[in-house]
């Protein structure tokens, strides 16, 4: 049997290794579109900081790792899929046939249509090539403007600050990390960053990037402000790489729609990672959750099914834990709340702490937290476990800091087997 995996990121590599473990004699082709050994994009900020070399971003460090597993690496980018004929066309004009196909093509930066954004000095922070260009320009004292203060943007910001640049951040939302944090939490992160010397412009967008005879750029904001920059970084979000699936027969919504086995509607075609849309049991909807733990688990489940082992995805993890210049924040599940639900908030700005809990009935369905690092595991367990809190729900409404006590009282009791009376 021939397995073709499109995408050589974490999902593609984990899938290839899992298939090899359970199907030792099958042929595996791992197709990537970059001239690099398979690497992790999440390691790029550590490369920018200087904590790792380029080799430190590689997913597997032994030079013969893939050869030893008889996994064939091929450079190419899929441009067309015919799921009925089970054929893939690559950008060099060649074609690949498959018995089982995994779409793990990931995502790409969503570049906004801003005049001047395609010129020199503007980079995404997505590939190793981007990282090399950024390191050449982001020298100590350089003026850097970053568009976007979402989850990815804050990770990049951490790396830039460590390089000693003069940093300005522009975010269209009314707060930082608007898709992860509510108004109070997002505002606290902004205050923290400004206290660390970062100039933060929320509720603003970049209207144009202008250049003169020098290499200095003038960035015009919707607020009327003009900021000079030696480097502009675009971190305004990502989109799943699914354009090649048009007219393929594979159903896509935001991403490639999958069932609990990560199989698509097309026979023999699976999807995993940032391009996959899977069912989330907390929200009750299908979502694309572009975080590496989800990519890894989806890849494992998809690969097992591709190799003939029945496996199901238990759900999509909606979890973000973020370190923003030393301030730890976390977001789980339906942090915005649900219709008819209740919520409680506790904020201690001087201590840099904020806690927001969201409930549906007696179940905690989401939360935001800043500074509560000791409770991250408990928050995740309560939300993802759908733990029935009973009377502890009212206790948390009165004092939301009792998370650990609630977890010990409710989650462990519900996990114990029922006692059988004699």
N, C-alpha and C positions, 0 to 999 in steps of 0.2 A: 504494500500500500504506500502511496506517495502523499505526504503531508507537506503543504506549502503554507508558510507563515509569513504574512506581509507585515513587516515592522520588526526592527531589531532593537527595540527598547526593552525595558524590564518585562513587559507582558510577553513579548515575542520570545525572549531568551528563556524565561521560566516555562513557557509552554513547550518549547523545543526540548528542554531538559526533562520535563515530565513525560512527554511522549516517548522519549528514548528509554526512560526507565521502565515503561509499561509495554513498549513495543520495540524490542531490541533489534528486530530485523527490518523494520520499516524505513523507507527513505524520508529524510527530513530536509527541506530547503528553507533557510531563514533569509528573507529578502529585506535588505535595508537600503535606504536611499542616501546615506552619507558615507564619505570616504574615510570612516573611522572604525575602529573596533567598537562593538556594541557598548554603549555607555549610558549613564543615568543623567538626565537633565537636572535632577535634584542635587547633584554634586557640583554643578557649575558655580553656585555661590561660594562654595568652599575653595574652588579653584581661584576665583577672583580675590578672595581673602588671602590666599597663599597657603592654606592649610594642607592642600594636596596638589600634586603635580597633575598633568593631563592624564597620566596613566592611572591616577587615583580615581578618576571618574569612570573608568572601565568597569563594566558589570562583572567580568571575570578576569582575573589577573594573570593566569597562566597562559602563555602564548599559544599553546597547543590545545587549549581547553575544548574548543569546538571540534577540532580534528580528532581528538581522542574519543569523543562521543559520536563521531561519524555524523555530525551536523554540518551540512554544506552551507557556507555563507555566500550569498550572491548580492552584488550591488545592483540596484534598480528601483524604480518607482512604478507602481501599478497605475495605468492610465485607463484601463477598461477591464471589466469582468463580465463574462458570459456564464451565468450560473447554470444555464440549461446544458451548455456544452462542456462545462467545467474547465474553462480556459481563461487565463489571465494574460493580458497584453501589457508589456512593460514599456517604459519610455524610450528604450533603444530599439523598439520594434519587435523584439523577441517575444515568444509566447511560452507560457508554462501550463501544463496540465496538472490536475490534482484529483485525488480521491477525497481528501479532507482539506479544507481551507480554513485558516484562522485569519481574520481581519484584525490586526493589532497595529493599525497605521497611526495611532495616536492623534495628536492635534497640532495646530500651527498657530502662531500669533495672529490675532485679529488686528490688522493694521488699519487705523482710522483714515478716512480720506481727507488729509490735511495738506494744504499747499506747502510744498517744500519737504515733506516727510521722506521722499525717496532720494533726497540728496545726500552728500557726504556728511559724516558726523552723526548720523542717526542710526541706531541699531536696536534690534530686539535683544533679549538675553535668553536665547533659546537653544543655540547650538554651540559646539566648541569653536566654530568659526566666529560666531558672535563674541564669545568670551575673549578670544585673542584680540579682536578689534577693540573691545571695551578696555582691556588691560593696557593696550597701547595708549589710549587717550585718558583713562581715569587715573592720572598721576596725582600725587599729593598737591592740593591747592587748585586742581582743575575745577572749573564750574560745570556741574552736571545737573541737567534737568531731567527728571523722570516723569513720564506720563503714566499715571495709574498707581493707586495705593490699595490695590486688592491684596489677596493672599500672596500671589507670586510677586507682586510689586514690593511688598514689605520684606520678603526674603532677599530680593535683589538690593533693596535699600540698605539692609544690614551689611551686605558685602561692600557696597560702595562707601558707606560710612567708615568701615574698617580700612579702606584705602586712603582715607584722609582728604576726600574731595569736599568741595563746597556744594552742598546738595539742596536742590529745590524739588519738591514733589507737587504735581498737579493732579487732582482727583475730581472727576465730574460729580460724584456723589456728595451729599452734604456732610459726610464723615469719612474717616479712613475705614478700610475693609468693610464697605457697605453690604456685601453679600454674605458676610460672616458675623457682623456685629451690629447690635442695635445702636440707637443714637447716643446713649450715655457711654457705652463701651467704646464706640468708634471715636467719640469726642475725647475720651481719656487717652486713647492711643495717640491722637493728634497732639494733645497737650504734652504728652511724654516726649514725642519726637521733637517738638519745638524746643523743649527744655534741653534736648541733646544737641541743639544747633542746626536742626533741619528746618528749612523754610517750607511750610505746608500750605498749599492753596486748595481748599475744598470748595465745592460748588463752582468750579471753574473748568474750562476746557481750553485746549490749545487751538487757536484759530489759524495760525500760520507760523512757519519757520522760515525766516529770511536770512540771506547771506550777502555779505559784501565781498570785497577783494581779499579780506583776511579769512582765516578759518573760523572766526568767531560767528556764532549764530545769534540772531535776535528772535526770541520766541514770544509771539504775541498771544496774550490770553484774552478770553472773553470778558474778563473784568476790566480790560484796558491796560493792565500791567504789561510791561515788556521786560523780559529777563534775558540777559546775555549768557550764552552757554558755549562751552568747548565740546560738549558731548550731550546728545539727547538720547534717552533710552525709552523705547516704547514698551510698556507693560500693561496694555489695556485689555487683556483677556486673550482667550484662545478659542479656536473652533475645531471640531472634529474633522479629521482628514477623510472625508467620505465622498468628495466630488466625483471620484472615478466610478462610484457605484450607480450613477445615473443610468437608467435603462438596463440595469444588471439583473433585475428580478429580485434583488435583496431589499427588503423593506427598511426604510430609514425614517426616523422622526427628527429629533435633535441629533441623535447618533444612530448607530446600527442597532435596530431593535432586536432584543434577544429574549429567549425564555429562561426558565430556571436552570437549564443545562448550558446556557450561553450559546445555544443554537439559534440561527436566524430562521426565517421562513423558507429559505432555500436549502434543499437537502445537502448535507455535507459541509455547510458553510457556518462557521462560528465567528464570534467576535469577543474581544476582551480589551480592557484598558480604556484610555481616554476617548476612544471613538465608539465605545459600546454603550448602549442604553439598556439598563437592567432594572429589575423591579426592586424598589426599596420598601421594606415592610414597615418602616417607621412612618413615612409619608403616605404610603399606600399608592404610590405612582411610580412610573418608570422614570429614571433620571440618569444623566451622565455625571458621574462623580470622578473628576480628574485628579485623583490622589493615588500615590503609588501603592498603598496597602490594598486598595480595591483592584488595581491593575494586577497585582500579584495573585490575589485569590481568584479573580475571574479567569486569569490565564491557567491556573492550576485546574479549575473545574472544567474549563473548555477542553484542555488537553486530555484530561482523563476520559471525557466523553469521546473525543476524537480517537483515542486509543482503545475504545470499546469498554471502558470502565464506567458504569453508571454513577454519576455524581450530580449534586444539585448545589446551586448557589443559595446560601442561607439568607442573603440580603446584602444590600449595599451600605457600606459604612459612611454615614454623614458625620465626619469628624475632621476638625481642623484645630491643630495646636500650633501656635505661632509665637516665635521669639522676635519681638520688634525692639531692637536696640536694648535688649535686656528685660523688656516687659513681656511677661508670659501671658498669653490669652488663649482661650479655648472656646470652641463652638461645637455643639452637638445637636443632631436631629432638627426638629422644627423649632429653631430658636426664636422665630417670629411669633410663635403661638399658633393655635388653631381656633376655628370658629366655635364659640361657645365655651372655650376653655378658660382657665384661670391662670394668673401669674403672680409672682412675687419678686420684688427686687430689693437688693441691699447694696448701698454704695457708700464707700469710705474713701473719698478722694485723697485726703492727706496720706493715707496708708497705701494708696494705689490699688484699691480692691473694689471689685464690682461683681455682683452675682445676680443673675436673672434666671428664674426657673419657670418653665411653662408646663401646664398640666392639661390633660384631657381626662375628665373624671378623676380617678385616683391614680392615674399613671403619669409619670413625668415624661413628656414627649420631646423636650428640647431645653437647652440652656446656653447662656453666655457666661463667661467667667474671665475675670482679670485678677491675677495675683493669687488665685486659689490653687496653686500647683499640687498640693497634697491631695486634692480631691478629684483630679482629672480622671483617674481610673474608675472611681465610684460614679461620677457623672455619666461616663460612657456606659457602665454596667447597668445603671438604672434606665437610661434612655433606650439602649439597644435591646436590653432584656425585656422591655415592656413590663417591668415589675409592678405588680399591684401593691400600692402603698397602704391601702386601708386607712386606719386612723393616723398613720404617719404623714399622710398628705396634709392634713390640717396642722400638724406639728411643724412641717416645713413651711407652710404658709405663714405661720407665726414666727419661725426662726429658720431661715433657709440654710444656715450654717450647719444644721444637724444632718447633713448628707450621709456621713459615715454611719451614724447611728441608725438612720433609716435603712441604709443598705444592709447592714448586719442584721437588723430585725426582720426585714422583709425578703430580700433577695436570697439569703442563705436558707431561710425557713421554707421558701417556695421551691428550692432546689433539692431539699431533703425528701427521700421517698416517704410516702404516707405510711403511717404505722398501722399495722393490721391488729385489730383487737382479737384477743383470744376468745 
